[in-house]
Amino acid sequence: MFITEGICGLHGMAPLIVAEVGRTIARLKAAGQSIVLVEQNVRMALQVADHVYIIRSGVIVQEADARTLSDGDEMFRAYLG
């Protein structure tokens, strides 16, 4: 499944909808569904991601296991913070 910008524009205006979208993606993942998620809401995306690719101008500039990233991580601050 490919989900692109599923919550674009909702982050500040509809936190309940954002949370529900995150829960739905987590349920799909738990059911074994493979998902490619393109999302600017980094915190929500990291909650459901296994692996992260950071793309700039169409080129992968970084990749990491999502479980290793946190707000204090250098790569997180440089590209996602």
Rosetta blueprint (number, residue, H / E / L):
1 M L
2 F E
3 I E
4 T E
5 E L
6 G L
7 I L
8 C L
9 G L
10 L L
11 H L
12 G L
13 M L
14 A L
15 P H
16 L H
17 I H
18 V H
19 A H
20 E H
21 V H
22 G H
23 R H
24 T H
25 I H
26 A H
27 R H
28 L H
29 K H
30 A H
31 A L
32 G L
33 Q L
34 S L
35 I L
36 V E
37 L E
38 V E
39 E L
40 Q L
41 N L
42 V H
43 R H
44 M H
45 A H
46 L H
47 Q H
48 V H
49 A L
50 D L
51 H E
52 V E
53 Y E
54 I E
55 I E
56 R E
57 S L
58 G L
59 V E
60 I E
61 V E
62 Q E
63 E E
64 A E
65 D E
66 A H
67 R H
68 T H
69 L L
70 S L
71 D L
72 G L
73 D L
74 E H
75 M H
76 F H
77 R H
78 A H
79 Y H
80 L H
81 G L
